Amino acid sequence: MVASKIRGVLVSVHGVGVLIRGPSGAGKSLIALNLMRRGHKLVSDDLVEVVAEEGGIPIGRSIEEHVRIEVRGLGIFRASTLIPEGTVFSSPIHLVVDLDAYDPVRDAGRIVPETGLCRLLQSDVIQVRLPLPERSDPALLIELLARQFKETGTVTP
């Protein structure tokens, strides 16, 4: 079984595995915590172990037995102590969401997500660039992307 480790946060949102990537300090863990608070499940924070199961579907899991989450400024916590039943052992990875700064020139007027494909082990996974304007709710945006993917198999309307 081939395995790889990827920097990011993996959350199961509406049963859709979403790998959230972005630079250090971008808010990935806070987004995961907000998603957990809304009933979704954290798989791994900061470092995700990815394996290819039969059929080539990438599966992500925590490198720790009890997944921990960093709450910047407060410390590192066992996620299940913050939100009981807010974690799950593993999840297929269906979407990769790359957090990015909002660029008024590039992003103004955009009505469909900027998408592509990301190669994870031997599989192509839909990749979405998520520009974040100030005061946006990235957890809500990720919920919407996951729901769209679950209902249609894509992230574009």
Backbone bond lengths (Angstrom), bond angles and torsions (degrees), N, CA, C in turn:
res aa  C-N    CA-C-N  psi(-1)  N-CA   C-N-CA  omega(-1)  CA-C   N-CA-C  phi
1 M - - - 1.453 - - 1.531 108.47 -
2 V 1.305 117.57 126.12 1.457 123.26 179.72 1.524 108.86 -82.52
3 A 1.337 116.88 135.85 1.459 121.23 179.20 1.522 109.56 -131.09
4 S 1.316 114.93 153.13 1.454 121.95 178.19 1.526 107.70 -146.19
5 K 1.319 117.20 154.04 1.464 121.31 175.45 1.526 108.30 -113.66
6 I 1.328 115.57 132.79 1.464 121.90 -176.24 1.523 108.93 -126.45
7 R 1.322 116.56 134.96 1.461 121.72 174.61 1.516 108.95 -73.04
8 G 1.317 115.28 126.66 1.451 120.14 178.81 1.508 110.21 157.33
9 V 1.303 115.63 -173.30 1.458 123.95 179.77 1.522 107.15 -124.10
10 L 1.318 116.27 131.41 1.468 120.44 178.11 1.521 109.24 -112.08
11 V 1.339 114.70 125.93 1.460 122.07 -179.51 1.523 108.16 -131.21
12 S 1.330 115.95 140.60 1.452 121.30 173.04 1.531 107.35 -94.00
13 V 1.343 115.81 112.88 1.461 122.39 -175.41 1.525 107.98 -117.38
14 H 1.320 116.39 115.55 1.476 121.22 -175.48 1.533 109.88 56.84
15 G 1.334 117.44 29.95 1.463 121.39 -178.59 1.514 113.95 80.38
16 V 1.323 117.85 4.83 1.460 123.40 178.29 1.522 108.13 -102.83
17 G 1.327 116.91 124.34 1.460 120.82 178.93 1.517 110.28 -77.07
18 V 1.333 116.38 118.38 1.466 122.51 -177.91 1.527 108.63 -117.22
19 L 1.316 116.08 116.22 1.457 122.31 175.14 1.523 107.34 -92.32
20 I 1.336 116.04 115.48 1.462 122.22 -178.21 1.524 108.19 -99.60
21 R 1.339 115.41 123.10 1.458 120.42 179.22 1.525 109.19 -121.41
22 G 1.312 115.05 158.67 1.456 120.42 177.87 1.506 109.14 167.33
23 P 1.325 116.18 169.91 1.457 119.43 -178.67 1.526 111.78 -66.16
24 S 1.322 115.68 160.71 1.459 121.06 176.50 1.527 108.77 -57.24
25 G 1.332 115.70 134.37 1.459 120.47 -179.80 1.513 114.60 85.15
26 A 1.328 118.04 3.91 1.467 121.18 -178.13 1.525 112.75 -74.85
27 G 1.343 117.03 -15.47 1.460 119.81 178.54 1.512 114.96 103.75
28 K 1.324 117.45 17.71 1.477 120.76 -177.85 1.529 111.82 -58.91
29 S 1.328 116.77 -45.92 1.465 120.16 -178.20 1.521 111.42 -67.82
30 L 1.326 117.30 -39.04 1.467 120.40 178.08 1.531 110.65 -65.16
31 I 1.319 116.77 -38.95 1.468 120.56 175.14 1.526 109.62 -60.27
32 A 1.342 116.58 -45.86 1.471 120.78 179.27 1.522 110.51 -60.37
33 L 1.321 117.19 -43.05 1.462 120.95 179.86 1.531 110.65 -62.59
34 N 1.324 116.84 -41.65 1.469 120.16 176.86 1.526 111.42 -64.77
35 L 1.322 116.96 -38.68 1.467 119.60 177.06 1.525 110.84 -66.10
36 M 1.334 117.26 -40.99 1.466 120.78 177.06 1.531 110.33 -60.46
37 R 1.318 116.30 -42.18 1.468 121.43 179.87 1.527 110.76 -61.26
38 R 1.326 116.53 -26.67 1.466 121.72 179.83 1.524 112.39 -91.09
39 G 1.341 116.97 6.69 1.461 120.27 174.55 1.512 115.68 102.70
40 H 1.326 118.18 1.56 1.461 121.22 179.08 1.524 109.61 -88.59
41 K 1.321 117.51 171.94 1.462 122.10 -170.72 1.520 112.68 -116.52
42 L 1.316 116.50 128.75 1.451 122.47 174.08 1.520 109.23 -81.81
43 V 1.315 116.43 132.19 1.458 122.07 175.52 1.523 109.50 -99.22
44 S 1.326 116.51 -49.20 1.461 120.36 -177.85 1.518 110.24 -157.17
45 D 1.329 115.25 143.65 1.460 121.76 177.29 1.519 109.56 -115.57
46 D 1.293 117.18 132.20 1.460 125.82 174.43 1.523 114.98 82.61
47 L 1.318 118.17 -49.00 1.459 120.55 -179.11 1.529 108.84 -137.92
48 V 1.327 115.48 123.09 1.466 121.69 -176.67 1.520 108.33 -112.91
49 E 1.323 115.76 127.27 1.460 119.59 172.70 1.525 107.49 -86.55
50 V 1.326 115.62 126.64 1.460 120.61 -177.88 1.518 108.39 -115.70
51 V 1.332 115.55 128.86 1.461 121.55 177.11 1.520 107.76 -124.60
52 A 1.326 116.20 154.27 1.464 121.09 176.66 1.515 107.90 -99.31
53 E 1.299 116.24 115.30 1.456 121.31 176.91 1.522 108.88 -84.13
54 E 1.316 116.10 177.29 1.458 120.50 177.48 1.523 109.38 -55.59
55 G 1.293 116.73 134.22 1.459 121.29 -176.68 1.517 112.02 92.84
56 G 1.328 117.08 -4.19 1.453 121.15 175.60 1.509 116.06 81.08
57 I 1.318 118.48 1.08 1.463 120.49 -178.99 1.529 108.92 -68.83
58 P 1.348 117.96 125.78 1.460 119.04 178.85 1.528 110.97 -72.61
59 I 1.317 114.88 131.62 1.464 122.35 179.09 1.523 107.17 -115.48
60 G 1.319 116.42 130.29 1.453 120.97 178.41 1.504 111.11 -106.80
61 R 1.340 114.89 147.47 1.468 120.69 176.91 1.516 108.54 -153.19
62 S 1.312 115.05 165.60 1.455 121.17 178.96 1.524 109.75 -76.49
63 I 1.312 116.17 150.79 1.462 119.75 174.81 1.524 110.29 -83.23
64 E 1.348 116.97 -7.69 1.457 122.77 179.18 1.527 110.17 -109.14
65 E 1.314 115.57 152.07 1.465 119.18 176.92 1.531 110.86 -65.10
66 H 1.324 116.23 -43.50 1.472 121.64 178.15 1.524 107.28 -114.64
67 V 1.327 116.05 107.06 1.457 120.82 -174.80 1.527 110.11 -60.16
68 R 1.315 114.57 135.29 1.457 121.48 176.68 1.523 108.39 -112.93
69 I 1.339 114.65 158.22 1.460 120.30 -179.98 1.523 108.35 -135.68
70 E 1.327 114.68 138.38 1.460 119.53 178.22 1.514 109.50 -91.74
71 V 1.322 115.42 126.57 1.454 121.52 173.39 1.524 104.65 -108.42
72 R 1.318 115.26 101.67 1.464 120.69 -172.73 1.522 110.79 -54.55
73 G 1.314 114.73 128.25 1.451 121.29 -179.44 1.518 113.66 91.56
74 L 1.330 117.51 -16.23 1.472 121.15 179.88 1.518 113.08 -114.35
75 G 1.330 117.25 -30.91 1.460 120.23 178.46 1.520 112.55 130.48
76 I 1.336 113.67 -170.44 1.463 121.55 179.47 1.522 107.69 -108.79
77 F 1.321 116.38 129.06 1.465 122.52 -174.94 1.513 110.70 -124.90
78 R 1.313 116.74 151.40 1.458 120.30 166.38 1.525 105.21 -68.72
79 A 1.316 116.58 121.73 1.464 121.62 -172.65 1.528 112.43 -57.15
80 S 1.316 117.33 -36.81 1.469 120.23 -177.05 1.532 112.15 -69.45
81 T 1.340 118.08 -18.43 1.465 118.97 176.03 1.528 110.85 -79.96
82 L 1.323 116.87 -26.24 1.462 119.95 177.96 1.521 111.47 -79.74
83 I 1.331 115.58 -45.42 1.463 121.24 -179.77 1.529 107.46 -136.61
84 P 1.350 116.45 95.04 1.461 119.38 179.93 1.537 110.23 -55.53
85 E 1.308 116.09 141.85 1.458 123.63 -178.44 1.532 112.17 62.68
86 G 1.343 116.31 24.61 1.451 120.68 -179.00 1.521 113.24 -99.81
87 T 1.343 116.39 10.83 1.463 119.25 -179.62 1.521 110.15 -128.88
88 V 1.318 114.57 161.82 1.454 122.46 174.99 1.529 106.67 -143.62
89 F 1.319 117.13 149.69 1.467 121.83 -173.50 1.522 113.42 -65.78
90 S 1.341 117.65 -42.37 1.467 120.09 -177.00 1.518 109.67 -154.06
91 S 1.340 114.54 167.51 1.460 120.57 177.86 1.510 109.13 -158.74
92 P 1.337 117.44 142.56 1.465 118.73 167.98 1.527 108.11 -60.92
93 I 1.310 117.03 151.31 1.463 120.89 176.67 1.523 107.65 -102.36
94 H 1.328 115.36 111.30 1.457 122.05 -177.83 1.526 112.65 -98.40
95 L 1.345 116.32 -33.15 1.459 122.09 -176.03 1.521 110.18 -135.45
96 V 1.317 116.31 145.18 1.458 122.41 170.08 1.522 105.96 -115.68
97 V 1.333 116.25 123.03 1.458 121.84 179.06 1.521 108.15 -112.33
98 D 1.324 115.52 119.06 1.463 121.70 178.43 1.524 109.19 -100.57
99 L 1.347 115.60 113.81 1.458 120.96 178.06 1.525 108.84 -71.83
100 D 1.321 116.08 140.10 1.453 120.66 -178.83 1.524 108.60 -147.53
101 A 1.313 116.18 155.57 1.460 120.72 175.82 1.530 109.01 -71.14
102 Y 1.302 115.48 142.77 1.463 121.19 177.20 1.523 108.87 -70.07
103 D 1.307 116.03 130.26 1.469 122.91 178.24 1.525 106.78 -116.10
104 P 1.346 117.66 112.16 1.468 119.43 -176.04 1.521 113.72 -59.61
105 V 1.320 117.86 -28.56 1.468 119.82 179.06 1.531 110.00 -74.83
106 R 1.325 116.35 -46.79 1.463 121.37 -176.00 1.531 112.52 -77.24
107 D 1.331 116.60 -35.35 1.465 120.07 -168.45 1.526 115.20 -103.88
108 A 1.309 118.76 -17.29 1.466 120.72 -179.13 1.526 109.09 -62.39
109 G 1.301 116.13 131.97 1.450 120.60 177.24 1.521 114.76 81.75
110 R 1.343 117.83 -2.73 1.468 120.28 179.84 1.527 108.62 -68.04
111 I 1.331 116.62 127.88 1.469 119.29 -179.51 1.524 112.73 -114.05
112 V 1.316 117.73 -7.44 1.467 120.52 174.68 1.526 108.34 -128.85
113 P 1.322 117.26 150.14 1.463 119.27 -179.62 1.523 112.30 -65.55
114 E 1.305 115.38 149.18 1.456 122.10 174.74 1.531 106.76 -83.68
115 T 1.324 116.62 114.69 1.461 120.69 -172.87 1.526 111.82 -125.10
116 G 1.305 114.20 166.78 1.457 122.31 175.12 1.516 107.71 -167.30
117 L 1.303 116.37 -161.82 1.457 121.08 176.54 1.522 109.02 -120.64
118 C 1.314 115.19 143.09 1.458 122.53 177.98 1.525 107.48 -119.81
119 R 1.300 117.15 130.71 1.468 121.58 -179.48 1.525 109.12 -86.80
120 L 1.330 116.80 116.60 1.463 123.15 174.31 1.521 107.18 -116.56
121 L 1.316 115.78 111.59 1.455 122.60 -174.52 1.531 107.94 55.05
122 Q 1.310 118.48 -112.54 1.468 120.28 -177.43 1.531 113.12 -106.62
123 S 1.339 116.89 12.02 1.467 120.11 -175.46 1.518 111.89 -119.90
124 D 1.327 115.62 147.95 1.454 121.67 171.64 1.523 108.06 -94.31
125 V 1.331 116.10 128.50 1.460 122.73 -178.53 1.525 107.43 -121.07
126 I 1.331 116.65 141.75 1.462 120.69 178.27 1.530 109.32 -62.29
127 Q 1.322 114.49 131.86 1.462 122.12 179.70 1.522 108.05 -116.76
128 V 1.330 116.56 134.56 1.459 121.91 -178.56 1.521 109.03 -126.43
129 R 1.310 116.49 129.27 1.467 120.98 171.99 1.524 106.72 -85.45
130 L 1.341 115.85 126.50 1.459 120.49 -178.27 1.526 109.01 -115.65
131 P 1.356 116.87 95.64 1.458 119.46 176.96 1.528 109.24 -74.08
132 L 1.328 116.01 134.11 1.461 120.19 -174.31 1.524 111.67 -113.78
133 P 1.331 116.59 101.46 1.465 118.67 173.59 1.530 109.52 -67.74
134 E 1.327 117.13 159.37 1.461 120.51 176.72 1.524 109.67 -56.31
135 R 1.318 114.40 143.83 1.469 123.33 177.13 1.528 113.48 64.55
136 S 1.323 117.40 20.40 1.465 119.28 175.80 1.525 108.76 -81.31
137 D 1.304 116.53 166.50 1.462 122.73 177.49 1.530 107.55 -113.40
138 P 1.346 117.36 87.29 1.463 119.43 -175.88 1.524 113.28 -62.44
139 A 1.338 118.32 -29.74 1.465 120.06 177.89 1.528 109.74 -63.50
140 L 1.320 117.30 -41.61 1.466 121.17 177.65 1.521 110.71 -64.33
141 L 1.331 116.91 -43.19 1.462 120.21 179.78 1.526 110.89 -62.25
142 I 1.325 117.06 -40.19 1.473 120.64 178.69 1.522 110.22 -68.16
143 E 1.333 117.48 -38.02 1.476 119.91 174.85 1.529 110.56 -59.03
144 L 1.313 117.00 -43.44 1.468 120.93 -179.88 1.524 111.40 -64.45
145 L 1.348 116.88 -43.19 1.466 120.09 177.25 1.526 111.02 -60.93
146 A 1.341 116.76 -44.27 1.467 120.80 -178.67 1.529 111.10 -65.08
147 R 1.325 116.40 -41.38 1.475 119.60 178.65 1.532 110.57 -64.20
148 Q 1.322 116.87 -43.43 1.468 121.02 178.22 1.524 110.19 -60.25
149 F 1.336 116.48 -44.62 1.457 120.46 179.52 1.529 111.03 -63.92
150 K 1.317 116.92 -42.73 1.456 120.87 -179.65 1.519 111.81 -61.94
151 E 1.325 116.55 -39.13 1.463 121.36 -175.86 1.532 112.50 -81.19
152 T 1.347 117.62 -32.44 1.466 119.55 -172.10 1.508 115.50 -123.68
153 G 1.341 117.52 -12.90 1.464 120.16 -176.70 1.516 113.48 81.35
154 T 1.332 115.76 5.30 1.462 121.15 177.87 1.524 108.32 -142.48
155 V 1.333 117.48 174.28 1.455 120.61 179.05 1.527 112.00 -111.64
156 T 1.309 116.50 -0.09 1.462 119.21 179.13 1.526 109.85 -98.52
157 P 1.327 115.97 141.47 1.480 119.30 -178.68 1.517 112.60 -69.00
